[in-house]
Amino acid sequence: MPLLEEARRVAAEFDYTAGDVNKGVKEFIRQMDEGLQKNGTSMSQIPTYVTSVPNGTEKGLYLAVDLGGTNFRVCSIQLHGNTTFSLTQSKVAIPRDLMTAKTAQELFSFLAKQIETFLKTHHNDHFEAHHERRKAMSPSESFSDDELFQLGFTFSFPVHQIGINKGTLIRWTKGFDIEEAVGKDVCELLQKEIDALHLPVKVAALVNDTVGTLMARSYTSPGKTGTLLGGIFGTGTNGAYVEKLDRVTKLSTFSGSTDYDKSTGHMIVNTEWGSFDNQMSVLPNTPYDTALDAESVNPGIQMFEKRVSGMFLGEILRRALLALTQKKECQLFKDENSSSNDIHSTTTIAEDSMLYKQWGIDTSFLSIVQEDASAGYRITRQTLSRDLGVDAASTEDAEAVKTLVSAIGKRSARLSAVAIGAVILSTGRMEESTQGNIAKHENIEVDEENVIDIGVDGSLVEYYPGFEEYIREALREIEGIGEKGEKRVRIGIAKDGSGVGAALIALVAGSAEKPGVDR
């Protein structure tokens, strides 16, 4: 079989039809509903206790800290009240010995000291005034929340959240291992060390960065429409959305849950949609997906993420390319002699080529190939040589690679549309229609009040060529959305969920404690 015909045959295995998309949406909605009712489901649907989103008019100075891996970031965010903000930040590496310290106090006191250094450096007037006021106070007096910096704490480790600023550590990941901290409230651990240093700071909110993405987009998005969904489409994938509070029925079964603001009638839910359909009832499958999953660190888990996110697309491509090169009758990266290669040489694959190594192809490779419009796919051929040690690839080789890249990237985007479309339909947003100001999206006039605003972040949606258009194409095919509904969907980049988003959650948390506060 000629090479391009063979490549198209493999690419067809990644086809995800309109029928598949609609089947996926129905099952996604079913699993969302199941996750709202009980624990232990495919999609965790975690209540966040955040009960409103900002609208861009909020003002104030807030703090955010982010412990997500080997670095600790401290930020202050000045909200200007006109959808804009100013951000000041510092970042410090976590000493390795503290990642495996004997006591939680060692790590959390280090974190508190970084907050103290940041305040002294960037907000010294407030810091000194607080200390002078504390000296003058009687032992029975205490500071009001208005006198303290409200802080959002992004803690990117598995926690069981039971309140907006309460969450117990389930387990450590990413090289951390402090056994004493497991089962303890991480906000309380940080607050204790902040208080020991007499800092004017209250840990107001425990933050998931996907929820932060939703909040950051809602603050910075144009118009008055609140953002419905924050989605991450990058190394991993996840989504958080605004749900009707009375649909989160499993809240009533939680023991130890703290009080929260019920007046809004809403709560942001963290879907953890990377694990959608782990049972593989509707997700597409190919031999390359199956092999990737079997050799991954978590077989049978995160099955949606393994077909969508940037961490896995390069590996799917590598396995598809390798299968073709190992097929005797397939001529990928093979030449009988130089006359069969349009650059008058013979293609060779280096013995230590990344093509032979698990995780050897980065998703940036797919972006470069997808974007290549050069004559004879010159850029793709250069990238094959530089990244994979495939020298003197022919134009036909490069075209075959691009055929597979396009198929894998398109499937990822169409699966992403399943998640977005399911959230839009399950929340009833397509059925809501009011008359209001006119907004323009791609030269189509849409009532501003009818815009469905989606905030997204991540390398795929930001940098992969055509990713959003592939999403939109699939949205138009979804029953209940269609061409008319897709025009109402506004997708905008939302940056820094763990910084700006965390600060906004701290703001919402503080406002919820003071019902009269104007948000």
C-alpha positions as CSV (number, residue, x, y, z in Angstrom):
1,M,0.0,0.0,0.0
2,P,1.5,3.4,-0.9
3,L,2.7,5.4,2.1
4,L,0.1,8.2,2.0
5,E,-2.7,5.7,1.7
6,E,-1.3,3.8,4.7
7,A,-1.0,7.0,6.7
8,R,-4.6,8.0,5.9
9,R,-5.8,4.5,6.9
10,V,-4.2,5.0,10.4
11,A,-5.4,8.6,10.6
12,A,-9.0,7.3,10.0
13,E,-8.7,5.3,13.2
14,F,-8.7,8.7,15.1
15,D,-11.9,9.9,13.3
16,Y,-14.4,11.1,15.9
17,T,-17.7,11.6,14.1
18,A,-20.7,13.9,14.9
19,G,-22.5,10.8,16.1
20,D,-19.6,10.0,18.5
21,V,-19.6,13.6,19.8
22,N,-23.3,13.5,20.6
23,K,-23.0,10.1,22.3
24,G,-20.1,11.4,24.3
25,V,-22.0,14.5,25.4
26,K,-25.0,12.5,26.6
27,E,-22.7,10.2,28.7
28,F,-20.7,13.2,30.0
29,I,-23.9,14.8,31.3
30,R,-24.9,11.5,32.9
31,Q,-21.6,11.2,34.7
32,M,-21.7,14.8,35.7
33,D,-25.2,14.2,37.3
34,E,-24.0,11.1,39.0
35,G,-21.0,12.9,40.5
36,L,-23.2,15.6,41.9
37,Q,-25.3,13.0,43.8
38,K,-22.6,10.8,45.4
39,N,-18.9,10.2,45.9
40,G,-16.8,7.5,44.3
41,T,-17.9,8.2,40.8
42,S,-15.9,8.5,37.5
43,M,-16.1,12.3,37.6
44,S,-15.5,13.5,41.1
45,Q,-17.6,16.7,40.8
46,I,-16.0,18.3,43.9
47,P,-17.9,21.1,45.6
48,T,-15.5,24.1,46.1
49,Y,-17.7,26.2,48.5
50,V,-17.1,29.1,46.2
51,T,-20.6,30.4,45.6
52,S,-20.2,33.4,43.2
53,V,-18.0,34.6,40.4
54,P,-16.6,38.2,40.0
55,N,-17.9,40.6,37.4
56,G,-14.9,42.9,36.9
57,T,-16.0,45.7,39.2
58,E,-14.3,44.4,42.3
59,K,-11.5,46.5,43.9
60,G,-8.9,45.8,46.5
61,L,-5.5,44.4,47.3
62,Y,-5.3,40.6,47.9
63,L,-2.6,38.0,48.4
64,A,-2.2,34.7,46.8
65,V,0.3,31.9,47.3
66,D,0.9,28.8,45.2
67,L,2.5,25.6,46.3
68,G,2.3,23.5,43.2
69,G,5.6,21.6,43.1
70,T,9.3,22.5,43.6
71,N,8.6,26.3,43.8
72,F,6.6,28.5,46.1
73,R,5.1,31.7,44.6
74,V,3.8,34.7,46.6
75,C,1.7,37.4,44.8
76,S,-0.2,40.5,45.6
77,I,-2.9,41.5,43.2
78,Q,-4.4,45.0,43.1
79,L,-7.9,44.8,41.5
80,H,-8.7,48.1,39.8
81,G,-12.5,47.6,39.4
82,N,-12.5,47.9,35.6
83,T,-11.6,44.3,34.7
84,T,-7.9,45.1,35.0
85,F,-5.4,44.3,37.8
86,S,-1.7,44.8,38.7
87,L,0.3,41.9,39.9
88,T,3.5,41.8,42.0
89,Q,5.2,38.4,42.7
90,S,8.2,36.5,43.9
91,K,9.2,32.9,43.6
92,V,11.5,30.7,45.6
93,A,12.6,27.1,45.3
94,I,11.5,24.8,48.1
95,P,14.7,23.3,49.7
96,R,14.7,19.5,49.0
97,D,15.1,18.6,52.7
98,L,11.8,20.5,53.5
99,M,10.0,18.4,50.9
100,T,10.6,15.3,53.1
101,A,10.8,17.0,56.5
102,K,9.9,15.1,59.6
103,T,7.2,17.7,60.7
104,A,4.7,19.8,58.8
105,Q,5.8,22.8,60.9
106,E,9.2,22.8,59.2
107,L,7.7,23.3,55.7
108,F,4.8,25.6,56.6
109,S,7.0,27.9,58.7
110,F,9.3,28.2,55.7
111,L,6.2,29.2,53.6
112,A,5.1,31.8,56.2
113,K,8.6,33.3,56.2
114,Q,8.4,33.8,52.5
115,I,5.1,35.6,52.9
116,E,6.8,37.8,55.6
117,T,9.7,38.6,53.3
118,F,7.3,39.5,50.5
119,L,5.2,41.8,52.7
120,K,8.3,43.6,54.0
121,T,9.7,44.0,50.5
122,H,6.5,45.1,48.6
123,H,4.0,46.2,51.3
124,N,6.2,47.5,54.1
125,D,3.9,50.4,55.1
126,H,1.0,48.1,55.8
127,F,3.3,45.6,57.5
128,E,4.8,48.2,59.8
129,A,1.5,49.9,60.6
130,H,0.1,46.5,61.6
131,H,3.0,45.9,64.0
132,E,2.6,49.3,65.6
133,R,-1.2,48.8,66.0
134,R,-0.5,45.3,67.5
135,K,1.8,46.9,70.1
136,A,-0.9,49.3,71.2
137,M,-3.6,46.7,71.5
138,S,-4.8,45.1,74.8
139,P,-4.5,41.3,75.1
140,S,-8.3,41.0,74.7
141,E,-8.4,42.9,71.4
142,S,-8.0,41.2,68.0
143,F,-7.8,42.4,64.4
144,S,-10.9,42.6,62.2
145,D,-10.8,40.9,58.8
146,D,-10.8,44.4,57.2
147,E,-7.3,45.0,58.7
148,L,-5.9,41.8,57.3
149,F,-4.7,40.7,53.9
150,Q,-7.1,38.1,52.6
151,L,-5.0,35.3,51.1
152,G,-5.9,32.6,48.5
153,F,-3.9,29.4,48.9
154,T,-3.4,27.3,45.8
155,F,-2.4,23.9,47.0
156,S,-1.9,21.5,44.1
157,F,-2.0,18.2,46.0
158,P,-5.0,15.9,46.6
159,V,-7.1,17.3,49.4
160,H,-10.6,16.6,50.9
161,Q,-12.1,20.1,50.9
162,I,-14.8,20.6,53.5
163,G,-15.1,24.4,53.4
164,I,-13.9,27.4,51.5
165,N,-10.7,27.6,53.6
166,K,-10.7,24.1,55.1
167,G,-9.2,21.0,53.4
168,T,-7.4,17.9,54.7
169,L,-4.4,16.5,52.8
170,I,-5.1,13.1,51.3
171,R,-1.6,12.3,50.1
172,W,1.5,14.0,48.9
173,T,2.7,13.9,45.2
174,K,5.5,15.5,43.2
175,G,8.4,14.4,45.4
176,F,6.9,15.7,48.7
177,D,6.6,13.2,51.6
178,I,5.8,14.6,55.1
179,E,3.8,11.9,56.7
180,E,2.7,14.0,59.7
181,A,0.8,16.4,57.5
182,V,-1.5,13.8,55.9
183,G,-5.0,14.1,57.3
184,K,-4.4,17.6,58.6
185,D,-6.1,20.9,57.4
186,V,-3.5,22.6,55.2
187,C,-5.0,26.0,55.6
188,E,-4.8,25.7,59.4
189,L,-1.2,24.5,59.2
190,L,-0.3,27.7,57.1
191,Q,-2.4,30.0,59.3
192,K,-0.7,28.7,62.5
193,E,2.8,29.6,61.1
194,I,1.5,33.0,59.8
195,D,0.1,33.8,63.3
196,A,3.4,32.7,64.9
197,L,5.1,35.5,62.9
198,H,2.3,38.0,63.7
199,L,1.6,38.7,60.0
200,P,-1.5,40.7,59.0
201,V,-2.8,37.8,56.8
202,K,-5.8,35.5,56.9
203,V,-5.9,32.3,54.8
204,A,-9.3,33.0,53.3
205,A,-9.6,30.3,50.7
206,L,-8.2,27.0,49.6
207,V,-7.9,27.1,45.8
208,N,-7.8,24.7,42.9
209,D,-6.1,26.3,39.9
210,T,-8.9,25.3,37.5
211,V,-11.4,27.1,39.7
212,G,-9.0,30.0,39.7
213,T,-9.0,30.0,35.8
214,L,-12.8,30.4,35.9
215,M,-12.5,33.3,38.4
216,A,-9.7,35.1,36.5
217,R,-11.7,34.9,33.3
218,S,-14.9,36.1,34.9
219,Y,-13.1,39.2,36.3
220,T,-11.3,40.1,33.0
221,S,-14.0,39.1,30.5
222,P,-15.8,41.9,28.6
223,G,-19.5,42.6,29.2
224,K,-21.6,41.8,32.2
225,T,-22.1,38.1,31.6
226,G,-20.5,35.9,34.3
227,T,-18.2,33.2,33.1
228,L,-19.8,29.7,33.1
229,L,-16.8,27.5,32.7
230,G,-13.0,27.5,33.3
231,G,-11.2,24.8,31.3
232,I,-7.6,23.7,31.2
233,F,-6.3,22.2,28.0
234,G,-2.6,21.9,28.4
235,T,-0.3,19.3,29.9
236,G,-3.4,18.0,31.7
237,T,-7.1,18.8,31.3
238,N,-9.8,19.7,33.8
239,G,-12.8,22.0,34.1
240,A,-14.7,23.9,36.8
241,Y,-18.1,25.5,36.3
242,V,-21.0,27.3,38.0
243,E,-23.7,24.8,39.1
244,K,-27.1,25.4,40.7
245,L,-26.6,24.8,44.4
246,D,-29.7,22.6,44.7
247,R,-28.3,20.2,42.2
248,V,-25.2,19.5,44.3
249,T,-27.2,17.0,46.4
250,K,-24.2,15.1,47.9
251,L,-23.4,18.2,50.0
252,S,-26.0,17.1,52.5
253,T,-24.1,13.8,53.1
254,F,-20.8,15.5,54.0
255,S,-19.8,15.2,57.6
256,G,-17.7,18.0,59.1
257,S,-18.6,20.4,56.3
258,T,-18.4,24.1,57.3
259,D,-21.1,26.7,56.7
260,Y,-21.1,28.5,53.3
261,D,-23.0,31.3,51.6
262,K,-26.2,29.8,50.2
263,S,-27.7,33.2,49.2
264,T,-26.4,33.1,45.6
265,G,-28.0,29.7,44.8
266,H,-24.9,28.6,43.0
267,M,-21.6,26.8,43.7
268,I,-18.5,26.3,41.6
269,V,-17.9,22.6,41.0
270,N,-14.5,21.2,40.1
271,T,-15.3,18.4,37.7
272,E,-12.0,16.5,37.6
273,W,-13.1,15.6,34.1
274,G,-9.7,14.0,33.2
275,S,-11.3,10.8,34.6
276,F,-14.5,11.0,32.5
277,D,-15.5,7.6,31.3
278,N,-12.7,5.6,32.8
279,Q,-14.9,2.6,32.1
280,M,-14.5,3.3,28.3
281,S,-18.2,3.1,27.5
282,V,-18.1,5.9,24.9
283,L,-14.5,7.2,24.6
284,P,-12.7,6.4,21.3
285,N,-9.9,3.8,21.3
286,T,-7.1,2.8,19.0
287,P,-4.2,0.3,19.5
288,Y,-2.0,3.3,20.2
289,D,-4.2,4.5,23.1
290,T,-4.4,1.0,24.5
291,A,-0.6,0.6,24.5
292,L,0.0,4.0,26.0
293,D,-2.5,3.3,28.8
294,A,-1.0,-0.1,29.6
295,E,2.5,1.3,29.9
296,S,1.5,4.4,31.9
297,V,1.9,4.9,35.6
298,N,-1.9,4.8,36.2
299,P,-3.5,2.2,33.8
300,G,-7.2,2.5,33.5
301,I,-7.3,6.0,35.1
302,Q,-7.6,9.5,33.5
303,M,-8.8,7.9,30.3
304,F,-10.3,11.2,28.9
305,E,-7.1,13.1,29.8
306,K,-5.0,10.5,28.0
307,R,-6.8,11.3,24.7
308,V,-7.0,15.1,25.1
309,S,-4.1,16.6,27.0
310,G,-0.7,17.7,25.7
311,M,1.2,15.3,28.0
312,F,-0.1,12.3,25.9
313,L,-0.6,13.5,22.3
314,G,3.1,13.2,21.5
315,E,3.2,9.7,22.8
316,I,0.1,8.7,20.8
317,L,1.8,10.0,17.7
318,R,5.1,8.3,18.5
319,R,3.4,4.9,18.8
320,A,1.5,5.4,15.5
321,L,4.7,6.4,13.7
322,L,6.6,3.5,15.2
323,A,3.9,1.0,14.1
324,L,4.2,2.3,10.5
325,T,8.0,2.1,10.4
326,Q,7.8,-1.5,11.7
327,K,5.4,-2.5,9.0
328,K,7.5,-4.2,6.3
329,E,5.3,-3.1,3.4
330,C,5.0,0.5,4.6
331,Q,7.7,2.9,3.3
332,L,7.7,5.5,6.1
333,F,11.3,6.7,6.6
334,K,12.5,4.0,4.2
335,D,14.0,4.3,0.7
336,E,15.1,1.5,-1.6
337,N,17.6,3.9,-3.1
338,S,18.2,7.7,-3.4
339,S,16.1,7.9,-6.6
340,S,12.9,7.2,-4.7
341,N,13.6,10.2,-2.3
342,D,12.8,13.6,-3.7
343,I,15.9,15.1,-2.0
344,H,18.1,12.5,-3.6
345,S,19.3,10.8,-0.5
346,T,18.1,7.9,1.7
347,T,16.3,8.4,4.9
348,T,18.0,7.1,8.1
349,I,16.7,6.9,11.7
350,A,19.4,7.3,14.4
351,E,19.8,4.3,16.7
352,D,19.2,6.5,19.7
353,S,16.2,8.3,18.1
354,M,13.5,9.6,20.5
355,L,11.1,7.7,18.2
356,Y,12.2,4.6,20.1
357,K,11.8,6.0,23.6
358,Q,8.6,6.3,25.7
359,W,7.5,10.0,25.9
360,G,10.1,10.7,23.3
361,I,7.9,13.2,21.3
362,D,6.8,16.4,22.9
363,T,3.4,17.9,21.9
364,S,5.3,21.0,20.7
365,F,6.4,18.8,17.8
366,L,2.8,18.4,16.8
367,S,2.2,22.1,16.9
368,I,5.2,22.8,14.6
369,V,4.1,20.1,12.1
370,Q,0.4,21.2,12.1
371,E,1.4,24.8,11.3
372,D,3.9,23.9,8.6
373,A,2.9,25.4,5.2
374,S,6.4,25.5,3.8
375,A,7.3,24.2,0.3
376,G,7.8,20.4,0.5
377,Y,7.1,20.5,4.3
378,R,10.7,21.7,4.8
379,I,10.1,22.7,8.4
380,T,8.6,19.3,9.3
381,R,11.6,17.6,7.7
382,Q,14.0,19.8,9.7
383,T,12.1,19.1,12.9
384,L,12.2,15.4,12.2
385,S,15.9,15.6,11.9
386,R,16.5,17.8,14.9
387,D,14.0,16.2,17.4
388,L,13.8,12.6,16.3
389,G,17.1,11.9,14.5
390,V,15.3,11.1,11.2
391,D,17.6,12.4,8.5
392,A,16.8,13.1,4.9
393,A,13.0,12.5,5.3
394,S,11.2,12.8,2.0
395,T,8.3,15.2,1.3
396,E,6.0,12.1,1.3
397,D,7.4,11.1,4.7
398,A,6.6,14.6,6.0
399,E,3.1,14.6,4.5
400,A,2.4,11.2,6.1
401,V,3.5,12.6,9.5
402,K,1.3,15.7,9.1
403,T,-1.6,13.5,8.2
404,L,-1.3,11.6,11.5
405,V,-0.6,14.8,13.5
406,S,-3.8,16.5,12.2
407,A,-5.9,13.5,13.0
408,I,-4.6,13.2,16.6
409,G,-4.9,17.0,17.3
410,K,-8.4,17.2,15.8
411,R,-9.6,14.3,17.9
412,S,-8.3,16.0,21.0
413,A,-10.1,19.2,20.2
414,R,-13.4,17.4,19.4
415,L,-13.2,15.5,22.7
416,S,-12.6,18.9,24.4
417,A,-15.8,20.1,22.8
418,V,-17.7,17.2,24.3
419,A,-16.7,18.5,27.8
420,I,-17.6,22.1,27.0
421,G,-20.8,21.2,25.2
422,A,-21.9,18.9,28.1
423,V,-21.4,21.7,30.7
424,I,-23.3,24.2,28.6
425,L,-26.3,21.8,28.1
426,S,-26.4,20.4,31.6
427,T,-26.5,23.8,33.2
428,G,-29.4,24.9,30.9
429,R,-27.5,27.9,29.6
430,M,-28.6,27.3,26.0
431,E,-32.2,27.6,27.1
432,E,-31.7,31.0,28.8
433,S,-32.4,33.8,26.4
434,T,-32.9,37.5,27.2
435,Q,-32.8,40.7,25.2
436,G,-29.9,43.0,26.0
437,N,-26.9,44.8,24.6
438,I,-25.4,43.5,21.3
439,A,-22.0,41.8,21.4
440,K,-20.1,40.8,18.2
441,H,-18.4,37.4,17.8
442,E,-16.8,36.7,14.5
443,N,-18.9,39.5,12.9
444,I,-22.1,37.8,14.1
445,E,-24.3,39.9,16.4
446,V,-25.3,38.2,19.6
447,D,-27.2,39.8,22.6
448,E,-24.6,40.5,25.3
449,E,-26.9,38.9,27.8
450,N,-27.0,35.7,25.7
451,V,-23.2,35.2,25.5
452,I,-22.0,32.0,27.1
453,D,-18.5,32.9,28.4
454,I,-15.9,30.2,28.6
455,G,-12.4,30.8,30.1
456,V,-9.6,28.6,28.9
457,D,-5.9,28.1,29.7
458,G,-3.2,25.7,28.6
459,S,-0.7,25.3,25.8
460,L,-3.0,23.3,23.5
461,V,-5.8,25.8,23.4
462,E,-3.4,28.7,23.3
463,Y,-0.7,27.5,20.8
464,Y,-1.9,24.5,18.9
465,P,-2.9,25.7,15.4
466,G,-6.7,25.5,14.7
467,F,-7.5,23.9,18.1
468,E,-10.3,26.4,18.9
469,E,-11.8,26.1,15.4
470,Y,-11.9,22.3,15.7
471,I,-13.7,22.8,19.1
472,R,-16.2,25.1,17.5
473,E,-16.8,22.8,14.5
474,A,-17.8,20.0,17.0
475,L,-19.9,22.4,19.1
476,R,-22.0,23.1,15.9
477,E,-22.6,19.4,15.6
478,I,-24.0,18.9,19.1
479,E,-27.8,18.5,19.4
480,G,-29.1,21.3,21.5
481,I,-26.3,23.7,20.5
482,G,-26.0,23.7,16.7
483,E,-24.8,26.6,14.5
484,K,-27.0,29.2,16.2
485,G,-25.9,28.2,19.8
486,E,-22.2,27.9,18.9
487,K,-22.3,31.6,17.9
488,R,-23.3,32.5,21.5
489,V,-20.2,30.8,22.9
490,R,-17.3,33.2,23.6
491,I,-14.0,31.5,24.4
492,G,-11.3,33.6,25.9
493,I,-7.9,32.9,27.3
494,A,-7.7,33.2,31.1
495,K,-4.2,33.4,32.5
496,D,-2.8,32.8,36.0
497,G,-5.6,30.9,37.8
498,S,-3.3,30.2,40.7
499,G,-2.4,33.9,41.2
500,V,-5.2,36.3,40.1
501,G,-7.8,33.5,40.4
502,A,-6.7,32.7,43.9
503,A,-6.9,36.3,44.9
504,L,-10.4,36.6,43.5
505,I,-11.5,33.5,45.5
506,A,-10.1,35.1,48.6
507,L,-12.2,38.2,47.8
508,V,-15.4,36.1,47.3
509,A,-14.7,34.2,50.5
510,G,-14.3,37.5,52.5
511,S,-17.4,38.9,50.9
512,A,-19.4,35.8,51.8
513,E,-18.7,36.4,55.4
514,K,-20.1,39.9,55.1
515,P,-23.4,39.5,53.3
516,G,-23.8,43.3,53.0
517,V,-20.6,43.8,51.0
518,D,-21.1,44.9,47.4
519,R,-19.5,42.5,45.0
